[in-house]
Amino acid sequence: MDALYIGIDVSKDRLDVAANTPSIAPFHVPRDHGGLADLVERLKSLQAERIAIEATGGFETVVTAALAAAGLPVVIVNPAQVRAFAKALGKRAKTDPIDAAVIARFAEATRPDLRPLPDAETEALGDFVARRRQIVTMIGAENQRLKRASARMAKSIKRLLKALEKELAEIDQDIDDAIRRSPNWLDKVELMKSVPGIGDQIARTLIAELPELGTLDRRQIAALVGLAPWTRQSGQWRGKSFIGGGRAAVRTALYMGALVAARHNPTLKTFRDRLVAQGKPKLVAIIAIARKLITILNALVRDNQSWREQNV
């Protein structure tokens, strides 16, 4: 019997479920407590090889947690990759049942590996880190408005900025408290901060949003973050390589770390200068440093060792 793969399309109010075989009819359940309980019971009886859920900006979190808690083989898949797969299949129509079927077929074709899901404490830390990022974005937007505001509007903006800065300080304290409650997290933060270019916020972002750090090889971790280059080639023609997909928040944090490392990490500065001397654009060199950073951090966490100068 062929392996069974299940796809689940998640929306705000309901879950559409489909299999990679027509012998199992598609169905849907509400995305509430009763619907999740029903979903778990129905999927348990199917004994699927994988149950794939498309990342949908947070709606998938409670569904994934419910299935994982029941011991079901659930994986979260990249929506951009699923859409590209759908186009390759010629699936132009887009409805929730069709999307669920495409996800199931995508899982069958790619056979994604099961990865450990973050525990409750890591999820809570992830919420804090995400909220901090939102507040920083709001502060930046208000500061831009302040530059062109009238005197009357400036008072309003300054009041809001004061409130946002107070909230940011409280979020930072919550993050500090969460890190200090977990010796394992604290040790990982110190390991990562031993690398010039990596500070508190980058290390905390990696802990919260990249729990796989230290468990994958260098190619897998770069691909997971979205820093593995995609090559375009056909016959004698070679297009530019590019990066994308993966975890944007982690990639952004690593990019900021790369900017600092390019100036203050002697080893990575030498690496950057060598690339630029070879004619690589400066942006490409910075992205290469970000990729080096994640592979270095992955190795440090895996081996439980601090940074030491080395050739890269």
C-alpha positions as CSV (number, residue, x, y, z in Angstrom):
1,M,0.0,0.0,0.0
2,D,1.3,3.5,-0.9
3,A,2.1,5.9,1.9
4,L,-0.7,8.2,2.8
5,Y,-0.1,12.0,2.9
6,I,-2.6,14.4,4.3
7,G,-2.8,18.2,3.4
8,I,-4.6,20.7,5.6
9,D,-5.5,24.2,4.4
10,V,-6.0,26.5,7.4
11,S,-8.2,29.5,7.4
12,K,-9.5,31.7,10.2
13,D,-12.7,29.7,10.7
14,R,-12.2,26.2,9.2
15,L,-9.8,23.5,8.3
16,D,-10.0,21.8,4.9
17,V,-8.4,18.3,4.8
18,A,-7.5,16.2,1.7
19,A,-5.4,13.2,1.0
20,N,-3.1,12.2,-1.8
21,T,-5.5,9.4,-2.8
22,P,-9.1,9.6,-4.0
23,S,-10.0,6.7,-1.8
24,I,-10.2,9.1,1.1
25,A,-12.8,11.8,0.6
26,P,-11.9,15.4,1.4
27,F,-13.6,16.9,4.5
28,H,-13.6,20.1,6.6
29,V,-14.0,20.9,10.3
30,P,-14.3,24.2,12.1
31,R,-11.2,25.7,13.6
32,D,-12.3,25.5,17.2
33,H,-11.9,23.2,20.1
34,G,-14.6,20.7,18.9
35,G,-13.3,20.8,15.3
36,L,-9.7,20.1,16.4
37,A,-10.8,17.2,18.6
38,D,-12.8,15.7,15.7
39,L,-9.8,16.3,13.4
40,V,-7.4,14.5,15.7
41,E,-9.7,11.4,16.0
42,R,-10.2,11.2,12.3
43,L,-6.5,11.5,11.4
44,K,-5.5,9.0,14.0
45,S,-7.4,6.3,12.2
46,L,-5.8,7.1,8.9
47,Q,-2.2,6.4,10.0
48,A,-0.7,8.9,7.6
49,E,3.0,9.1,6.8
50,R,2.9,12.9,7.0
51,I,0.3,15.5,7.8
52,A,1.3,18.8,6.1
53,I,0.0,22.2,7.1
54,E,0.8,25.3,5.2
55,A,2.2,28.2,7.2
56,T,-0.6,30.9,7.3
57,G,0.7,33.7,9.5
58,G,-0.2,32.1,12.8
59,F,-3.6,30.4,12.2
60,E,-1.7,27.1,11.8
61,T,-0.1,27.2,15.2
62,V,-2.9,25.8,17.4
63,V,-3.7,23.2,14.8
64,T,-0.1,22.0,14.6
65,A,0.2,21.9,18.4
66,A,-3.0,19.8,18.7
67,L,-1.8,17.3,16.2
68,A,1.7,17.1,17.6
69,A,0.3,16.6,21.1
70,A,-1.6,13.6,19.8
71,G,1.5,12.1,18.4
72,L,0.6,12.6,14.8
73,P,3.4,13.2,12.2
74,V,2.7,16.9,11.5
75,V,5.0,19.2,9.5
76,I,4.6,22.9,8.5
77,V,5.4,23.6,4.8
78,N,6.4,26.7,3.0
79,P,3.4,28.4,1.2
80,A,5.7,29.8,-1.5
81,Q,6.9,26.3,-2.4
82,V,3.4,24.9,-2.3
83,R,2.2,27.6,-4.8
84,A,5.1,27.0,-7.1
85,F,4.3,23.3,-6.9
86,A,0.6,24.0,-7.8
87,K,1.7,26.1,-10.8
88,A,3.9,23.2,-12.0
89,L,0.8,20.9,-11.7
90,G,-1.2,23.4,-13.7
91,K,-3.6,24.1,-10.8
92,R,-4.8,27.6,-11.6
93,A,-8.0,27.4,-9.6
94,K,-7.6,28.3,-5.9
95,T,-10.1,27.1,-3.3
96,D,-9.6,25.8,0.1
97,P,-10.3,22.1,-0.8
98,I,-8.1,22.4,-3.9
99,D,-5.3,23.9,-1.8
100,A,-5.6,21.1,0.8
101,A,-5.2,18.5,-2.0
102,V,-2.2,20.3,-3.5
103,I,-0.6,20.4,0.0
104,A,-1.1,16.7,0.3
105,R,0.5,16.0,-3.1
106,F,3.4,18.5,-2.3
107,A,4.1,16.5,0.9
108,E,4.0,13.2,-1.1
109,A,6.5,14.6,-3.6
110,T,8.9,16.3,-1.2
111,R,8.5,14.0,1.8
112,P,9.5,16.7,4.3
113,D,11.4,15.6,7.4
114,L,9.8,15.8,10.8
115,R,11.4,18.5,12.9
116,P,11.0,19.0,16.7
117,L,8.3,21.6,17.4
118,P,9.1,24.4,19.9
119,D,8.0,23.7,23.5
120,A,5.6,26.0,25.3
121,E,8.4,28.2,26.8
122,T,10.0,28.6,23.4
123,E,6.7,29.6,21.8
124,A,6.1,32.1,24.6
125,L,9.6,33.6,24.0
126,G,8.8,33.7,20.3
127,D,5.7,35.7,21.0
128,F,7.8,38.2,23.0
129,V,10.4,38.5,20.3
130,A,7.7,39.0,17.6
131,R,5.9,41.6,19.7
132,R,9.2,43.4,20.2
133,R,9.8,43.5,16.5
134,Q,6.3,45.0,16.0
135,I,6.9,47.7,18.6
136,V,10.3,48.6,17.1
137,T,8.6,48.9,13.7
138,M,5.9,51.2,15.1
139,I,8.6,53.4,16.8
140,G,10.4,53.7,13.5
141,A,7.2,54.7,11.7
142,E,6.3,57.3,14.3
143,N,9.7,58.8,14.2
144,Q,9.4,59.2,10.4
145,R,6.0,60.9,10.9
146,L,7.5,63.2,13.5
147,K,9.9,64.6,11.0
148,R,7.1,66.1,8.9
149,A,4.5,66.7,11.5
150,S,2.9,70.0,12.5
151,A,3.6,71.3,16.0
152,R,0.1,70.1,17.2
153,M,0.6,66.6,15.7
154,A,4.1,66.4,17.0
155,K,2.7,66.4,20.6
156,S,0.5,63.4,19.8
157,I,3.3,61.5,18.2
158,K,5.7,62.2,21.1
159,R,3.1,60.9,23.6
160,L,2.7,57.8,21.6
161,L,6.5,57.3,21.2
162,K,6.9,57.6,25.0
163,A,4.3,54.9,25.5
164,L,5.9,52.7,22.9
165,E,9.3,53.1,24.4
166,K,7.9,52.2,27.8
167,E,6.3,49.1,26.3
168,L,9.5,48.2,24.6
169,A,11.4,48.4,27.9
170,E,8.8,46.1,29.5
171,I,9.0,43.6,26.6
172,D,12.8,43.6,26.9
173,Q,12.5,42.8,30.6
174,D,10.1,40.0,29.9
175,I,12.5,38.5,27.4
176,D,15.4,38.8,29.9
177,D,13.3,37.1,32.6
178,A,12.4,34.3,30.2
179,I,16.0,33.7,29.2
180,R,17.2,33.7,32.8
181,R,14.6,31.2,33.8
182,S,16.1,28.7,31.3
183,P,19.8,27.9,31.9
184,N,19.8,26.1,28.5
185,W,18.7,29.2,26.7
186,L,21.1,31.4,28.7
187,D,24.0,29.1,27.7
188,K,23.0,29.2,24.0
189,V,22.8,33.0,24.1
190,E,26.3,33.3,25.6
191,L,27.7,30.9,23.0
192,M,26.2,32.9,20.1
193,K,27.2,36.3,21.6
194,S,30.8,35.1,21.6
195,V,30.7,35.6,17.9
196,P,31.6,39.3,17.1
197,G,28.5,40.7,15.3
198,I,25.9,38.7,17.4
199,G,24.2,40.6,20.2
200,D,21.4,39.9,22.6
201,Q,18.5,40.6,20.3
202,I,19.9,38.5,17.4
203,A,20.7,35.6,19.8
204,R,17.2,35.7,21.3
205,T,15.5,35.8,17.9
206,L,17.4,32.7,16.9
207,I,16.4,30.9,20.1
208,A,12.8,31.8,19.7
209,E,12.3,31.4,16.0
210,L,14.9,28.7,15.0
211,P,14.7,25.9,17.6
212,E,16.4,23.6,15.0
213,L,19.7,25.4,15.5
214,G,22.4,22.9,16.3
215,T,20.4,19.9,15.0
216,L,20.8,20.3,11.2
217,D,23.8,20.3,8.9
218,R,25.1,23.5,7.4
219,R,23.2,23.2,4.1
220,Q,19.9,22.3,5.9
221,I,20.1,25.2,8.3
222,A,21.0,27.7,5.6
223,A,18.0,26.5,3.5
224,L,15.7,26.6,6.5
225,V,16.5,30.2,7.1
226,G,16.3,31.1,3.4
227,L,20.0,31.9,2.9
228,A,20.8,29.0,0.6
229,P,21.3,30.5,-3.0
230,W,18.9,29.3,-5.7
231,T,20.8,28.9,-9.0
232,R,19.1,29.6,-12.4
233,Q,20.8,27.8,-15.3
234,S,19.7,26.4,-18.7
235,G,22.2,25.1,-21.1
236,Q,25.0,27.7,-21.5
237,W,22.9,30.4,-19.9
238,R,23.4,31.2,-16.3
239,G,21.2,33.6,-14.4
240,K,21.9,35.3,-11.1
241,S,21.5,33.2,-8.0
242,F,19.1,34.5,-5.4
243,I,17.8,33.7,-1.9
244,G,14.3,33.6,-0.5
245,G,11.7,31.7,1.4
246,G,12.6,30.4,4.8
247,R,12.1,32.4,8.0
248,A,12.2,36.1,7.2
249,A,12.6,37.3,10.8
250,V,15.7,35.1,11.3
251,R,17.1,36.1,8.0
252,T,16.6,39.8,8.8
253,A,18.3,39.4,12.2
254,L,21.3,37.6,10.5
255,Y,21.5,40.4,7.9
256,M,21.9,43.0,10.7
257,G,24.5,40.8,12.4
258,A,26.3,40.5,9.1
259,L,26.5,44.3,8.7
260,V,28.2,44.5,12.1
261,A,30.4,41.5,11.6
262,A,31.7,42.9,8.3
263,R,33.2,45.7,10.3
264,H,34.0,44.3,13.7
265,N,34.6,40.5,13.2
266,P,38.2,40.3,11.8
267,T,37.7,36.9,10.3
268,L,34.4,37.7,8.6
269,K,35.7,41.2,7.6
270,T,38.6,39.4,5.8
271,F,36.1,37.1,4.1
272,R,34.0,40.1,3.0
273,D,37.1,42.0,1.6
274,R,38.2,38.9,-0.3
275,L,34.7,38.6,-2.0
276,V,34.6,42.3,-2.9
277,A,38.2,42.1,-4.3
278,Q,37.0,39.2,-6.5
279,G,34.3,41.6,-7.9
280,K,31.3,40.5,-5.9
281,P,28.7,43.2,-5.2
282,K,28.8,44.4,-1.6
283,L,25.3,43.2,-0.9
284,V,26.2,39.8,-2.1
285,A,29.2,39.8,0.2
286,I,27.0,40.8,3.2
287,I,24.5,38.0,2.4
288,A,27.5,35.5,2.2
289,I,28.5,36.7,5.6
290,A,25.0,36.1,6.9
291,R,25.1,32.6,5.5
292,K,28.5,32.1,7.2
293,L,27.1,33.4,10.5
294,I,24.2,30.9,10.6
295,T,26.5,27.9,9.8
296,I,29.0,29.1,12.4
297,L,26.3,29.5,15.0
298,N,24.8,26.2,14.1
299,A,28.1,24.5,14.7
300,L,28.8,26.3,18.0
301,V,25.4,25.3,19.4
302,R,25.8,21.8,18.1
303,D,29.3,21.4,19.7
304,N,28.6,23.6,22.7
305,Q,31.7,25.6,22.0
306,S,32.4,29.4,22.0
307,W,33.7,31.3,19.0
308,R,37.4,31.4,18.2
309,E,39.1,33.0,15.3
310,Q,39.3,30.8,12.3
311,N,39.5,30.8,8.5
312,V,36.2,30.8,6.8
